[in-house]
Amino acid sequence: MKMKLFAAAVAALAAGGAYAQSSVTLYGVADVGLEYNSKANAAGDNLFRMSSGNQSGSRWGLRGVEDLGGGLKGVFVLESGFDLDNGTSAQGGRLFGRQAYVGLQSQFGSLLLGRQQTSFYDFGLAYDPMAISSRYGILGQDAAFASRADNTVKYIGTFGGLTASAFYSFNNNGNEQAGAFRRGQEYGALVSYAAGPFSVGAAYDETHGTTVGTPAVDASGQKVRRATVGANYAFGPAKVYAGYRWAKAFDGAALTGGTSVNDGVVTTSTASNLYWLGVGYQLTPAFSLSGAAYYQDFRRTKADPWQFVVTADYALSKRTDVYTSLSYALNKDGSTLGVNGFNSGTTVNVEPGRDQFGAVIGLRHKF
């Protein structure tokens, strides 16, 4: 009798364990390389440096899932970015600056709360030929393709070949404040469809400024709206990409790279159109090539730059690869695009109207 009771207890415990199975996975990427940039300051000097996170942002993270029964699961992700060249935290020194969320997952989709990737980020991973590589690519034209949002509620659902997601950030630029509901607000959505070798997607994003008046209300109304559409098609060892992004700034907001000087007067573009084409080719199971061309047309100015990128990658194993990436930024009429992005108030990448060449060779390990 005692043995029967003991066996029944063991069976009950085993059933309970099967009902609430859980797992936590440690993962990460370590990516570092040596980089050269031509004409990298006002004097036209060249730049040589070690750079972290060239093809993939260096990171480590924890991913967990628990089976709650009835097809419902609890999930979480904590992901920390870091600079491999000096060991410091990325994303402004945040502990989990890349992602930090918890949520529920079922056959109807996932509902997630925390710091998360925006719809533009998810879109770029699928439809940018360079897979939004950290160095050289679409991020130099518009950093929104790798944007994240704090204080975010996000839904993701996949139904056959259709994937739909939407997010809302209560405040993506600081703490929420009473009486300033729209301060730092951000929201967006993504819809994509994949069938065989073909995939197409579209995304929308809107961000609001942080200026607050007295009383505490959104005094500026500054906002930037973005919409994008893209597609890719795979045939044999090749995959071709094409995409378009529209952006417009309202009420005094400015677009990155849209400021130019005409006849000594600083003017700010309030809209731009970004176009891209690219191709990826798997020459052997270990060796792949990819290339892309990006062109951005800023409204009310002829300062419209091109950027060209070519990358070669060789896998030494399933986890370790070596790569080299080359880029050329072609400027005209005072545009200021460098291979790593537009000039800012604190960083000079290239003088107005001057072209720039960049090259990086690196090593990446995934775990």
C-alpha positions in Angstrom: 0.0 0.0 0.0 2.8 2.4 0.9 4.5 1.7 -2.4 1.3 2.4 -4.3 0.9 5.7 -2.5 4.5 6.6 -3.2 4.1 5.8 -6.9 0.9 7.9 -7.1 2.7 10.9 -5.5 5.6 10.6 -7.9 3.2 10.5 -10.9 1.3 13.6 -9.6 4.6 15.5 -9.2 5.7 14.5 -12.7 2.4 15.6 -14.1 2.7 18.9 -12.4 6.2 19.4 -13.8 4.9 18.7 -17.3 2.1 21.1 -16.8 4.4 24.0 -15.8 7.7 23.3 -17.7 10.0 26.2 -17.8 13.4 27.1 -19.3 15.8 29.9 -19.3 18.4 30.4 -22.1 21.6 32.4 -22.0 22.6 33.8 -25.4 24.7 36.5 -27.0 26.9 37.9 -29.8 30.5 39.2 -29.5 31.4 41.2 -32.6 34.5 43.4 -33.0 36.7 44.6 -35.9 39.2 47.1 -37.2 37.8 50.1 -39.2 39.2 52.7 -41.6 37.3 55.9 -42.5 38.6 58.5 -45.0 38.2 62.3 -44.5 36.8 61.8 -41.0 37.1 65.4 -39.7 37.1 69.0 -40.9 40.8 68.8 -41.7 40.3 65.8 -44.0 42.2 63.4 -41.7 41.7 59.6 -41.9 40.4 57.5 -39.0 41.7 54.1 -37.8 40.1 52.4 -34.9 38.8 49.3 -33.3 35.0 49.2 -33.5 32.5 46.9 -31.6 29.2 45.6 -33.0 29.8 46.0 -36.7 27.5 43.4 -38.3 25.6 42.6 -35.1 25.4 44.7 -31.9 27.5 42.9 -29.2 25.1 41.6 -26.5 24.2 39.0 -24.0 20.8 38.1 -22.8 18.4 35.8 -21.0 15.3 34.4 -22.6 12.7 32.5 -20.6 9.5 30.6 -21.1 7.1 28.8 -18.8 4.2 26.6 -19.9 1.1 27.7 -17.9 -1.2 25.1 -19.5 -4.0 25.4 -21.9 -1.7 26.7 -24.7 -0.7 29.7 -22.5 2.9 30.6 -21.8 4.7 33.2 -19.8 7.7 34.7 -21.5 10.5 37.2 -20.8 13.6 38.7 -22.4 16.4 40.6 -20.7 19.0 41.7 -23.3 22.1 43.8 -22.6 24.3 45.6 -25.2 28.0 46.2 -24.7 31.0 47.6 -26.5 33.5 44.8 -26.9 36.5 47.2 -27.5 36.3 48.7 -24.0 33.8 46.6 -22.0 31.3 49.3 -21.3 27.5 49.0 -21.6 25.9 50.3 -24.7 22.5 52.1 -25.1 23.6 54.9 -22.9 24.9 52.7 -20.1 21.6 50.8 -19.5 21.9 47.4 -18.0 19.3 45.9 -20.4 19.3 48.6 -23.0 18.5 46.4 -26.0 15.3 44.7 -24.6 13.6 44.2 -21.3 10.1 42.8 -21.3 7.7 40.2 -19.9 4.5 38.9 -21.4 2.0 36.1 -22.2 2.0 34.0 -25.4 -0.8 31.8 -26.9 -2.1 30.6 -30.2 -3.6 34.1 -30.7 -0.3 35.9 -30.3 1.9 37.5 -27.7 1.2 40.5 -25.4 4.4 42.0 -24.1 5.2 44.8 -21.7 8.5 46.7 -21.2 11.3 48.1 -23.4 11.0 46.6 -26.9 11.9 46.9 -30.5 9.6 49.1 -32.6 7.8 48.1 -35.7 10.4 49.7 -37.9 13.1 47.6 -36.2 11.2 44.4 -36.9 10.6 45.6 -40.5 14.3 46.3 -41.1 15.4 42.9 -40.0 13.4 41.3 -42.8 13.6 43.8 -45.6 17.0 45.6 -45.4 19.5 43.8 -47.6 22.2 44.3 -44.9 19.8 43.1 -42.1 20.3 46.5 -40.3 24.0 45.9 -39.7 25.3 48.2 -37.0 28.0 49.6 -39.4 27.3 50.6 -43.0 23.8 50.4 -44.2 20.3 51.7 -43.7 20.9 52.9 -40.1 23.2 55.6 -41.5 20.2 56.9 -43.5 17.6 56.6 -40.7 18.4 55.3 -37.2 14.6 54.6 -36.7 15.2 51.2 -38.3 16.9 50.1 -35.1 14.8 52.0 -32.7 13.5 50.8 -29.3 10.7 52.1 -27.2 10.4 52.3 -23.4 7.2 51.8 -21.4 5.7 49.8 -24.3 2.8 47.5 -24.7 3.2 45.3 -27.8 1.2 42.7 -29.6 2.6 40.2 -32.1 0.5 37.6 -33.9 1.4 35.1 -36.7 -1.4 33.4 -38.6 0.0 31.2 -41.4 2.0 33.4 -43.7 0.6 36.6 -42.2 2.3 38.4 -39.3 0.8 41.5 -37.6 2.1 43.6 -34.7 1.3 46.9 -33.0 2.9 48.8 -30.1 2.2 51.8 -28.0 4.7 53.6 -25.8 3.4 55.7 -23.0 6.7 57.7 -23.0 9.8 56.9 -24.9 11.9 59.9 -23.8 11.7 60.0 -20.0 9.2 59.6 -17.3 5.5 59.9 -17.8 4.1 63.2 -16.5 0.6 64.2 -15.4 -1.1 66.6 -17.8 1.3 65.8 -20.7 -0.2 62.7 -22.1 1.4 63.1 -25.6 4.9 64.0 -24.3 7.3 61.4 -25.7 4.5 59.2 -27.0 5.3 56.7 -29.7 3.2 54.1 -31.5 3.3 52.0 -34.7 2.3 48.8 -36.5 3.7 46.2 -38.9 2.0 43.8 -41.3 3.9 41.3 -43.4 3.1 38.3 -45.6 5.4 35.5 -46.7 4.5 32.8 -49.3 7.2 30.5 -50.5 10.2 32.6 -51.8 8.3 35.9 -51.7 7.7 38.2 -48.8 6.2 41.7 -48.5 5.7 44.0 -45.6 4.7 47.5 -44.5 5.2 49.5 -41.2 4.2 52.8 -39.7 5.8 54.8 -36.8 4.9 58.1 -35.1 7.0 59.8 -32.4 6.1 62.9 -30.4 8.5 65.4 -28.9 9.3 66.0 -25.3 8.9 69.8 -24.9 6.6 70.6 -22.0 5.2 74.0 -21.2 3.4 75.5 -18.1 1.0 74.1 -17.2 2.4 70.7 -18.0 1.1 70.0 -21.5 2.7 69.2 -24.9 3.6 72.7 -25.9 5.4 72.0 -29.1 3.4 69.3 -30.7 6.6 68.2 -32.5 6.3 64.8 -34.1 7.8 62.7 -36.9 5.7 60.3 -38.9 7.3 57.4 -40.9 5.9 54.8 -43.2 7.8 52.1 -45.1 7.1 49.2 -47.5 9.5 46.5 -48.7 9.7 43.1 -50.4 12.2 40.4 -51.0 12.3 37.4 -53.3 14.6 34.3 -53.1 15.6 32.2 -56.1 18.3 29.6 -55.8 21.2 30.9 -53.8 20.2 34.6 -54.3 17.7 36.9 -52.6 16.8 40.4 -53.9 15.5 43.3 -51.9 13.7 46.5 -52.6 12.2 49.1 -50.2 10.9 52.6 -49.7 10.5 54.8 -46.6 8.6 58.1 -46.3 9.2 60.5 -43.4 7.7 63.8 -42.5 8.4 66.2 -39.5 5.7 68.5 -38.1 5.6 71.6 -36.0 9.3 72.4 -35.9 10.7 68.9 -35.7 13.6 68.1 -38.0 14.7 65.0 -39.8 18.2 63.7 -39.3 20.4 64.7 -42.2 17.8 67.2 -43.5 19.6 70.4 -42.5 21.6 72.2 -45.2 23.1 75.6 -45.8 21.9 77.6 -48.9 23.4 81.1 -49.5 24.4 81.3 -45.8 20.9 80.5 -44.5 20.3 77.3 -42.6 17.2 75.5 -43.9 15.6 72.3 -42.5 13.9 69.7 -44.6 10.6 68.6 -43.2 10.2 65.5 -45.4 12.3 62.9 -47.2 12.0 59.8 -49.3 14.4 56.9 -48.9 14.8 54.2 -51.5 17.0 51.0 -51.5 17.8 48.0 -53.6 20.0 45.1 -52.7 21.0 41.4 -53.2 22.3 38.6 -51.1 24.1 35.6 -52.6 25.2 32.3 -50.9 28.2 31.3 -52.9 29.0 28.2 -50.7 27.5 26.9 -47.5 30.2 29.0 -45.7 30.7 32.0 -47.9 28.1 34.7 -48.6 28.1 38.1 -50.3 25.6 41.0 -50.0 25.3 44.4 -51.4 23.0 47.4 -51.3 22.5 50.9 -52.6 20.5 53.6 -50.6 19.4 57.0 -51.9 17.6 59.6 -49.8 15.7 62.5 -51.4 15.2 65.5 -48.9 12.4 67.9 -49.7 13.3 71.5 -50.6 16.9 70.8 -51.0 19.2 69.1 -53.6 21.5 67.8 -50.9 20.4 64.2 -51.6 23.1 61.5 -50.8 23.8 58.0 -52.0 25.4 55.2 -50.0 26.8 51.9 -51.4 27.7 48.9 -49.3 29.3 45.5 -50.0 29.8 42.8 -47.4 31.6 39.4 -47.5 31.1 36.9 -44.7 32.9 33.5 -44.2 31.6 31.1 -41.5 34.4 29.3 -39.7 31.8 27.3 -37.9 28.1 27.5 -37.0 28.9 30.1 -34.3 32.0 31.9 -35.5 32.5 33.9 -38.7 34.9 36.5 -40.2 33.7 39.4 -42.4 34.7 42.5 -44.3 32.4 45.4 -45.2 33.1 48.3 -47.6 31.0 51.4 -48.0 31.1 54.6 -50.0 29.0 57.7 -49.2 28.4 60.0 -52.2 27.4 63.6 -51.3 26.3 66.6 -53.3 25.1 70.1 -52.8 26.2 70.2 -49.2 24.8 66.9 -48.0 26.7 65.5 -45.0 26.3 61.7 -45.1 29.2 59.7 -43.8 29.5 55.9 -44.0 28.3 55.8 -40.4 25.5 58.4 -40.6 24.9 62.1 -40.9 26.9 64.8 -39.1 25.5 65.8 -35.8 26.2 68.6 -33.4 28.9 66.6 -31.6 30.3 64.3 -34.2 31.8 65.3 -37.6 31.8 62.3 -40.0 32.5 64.2 -43.2 32.5 67.8 -44.4 29.4 69.1 -46.3 29.5 67.9 -49.9 32.6 65.7 -49.4 32.5 61.9 -50.1 33.7 59.3 -47.7 35.0 55.7 -47.9 34.9 53.2 -45.1 36.1 49.7 -44.6 35.9 47.3 -41.6 37.2 43.7 -41.1 36.0 41.8 -38.1 35.3 38.6 -36.2 31.9 37.6 -34.7 31.0 34.8 -32.3 27.4 33.8 -31.4 26.6 31.8 -28.3 
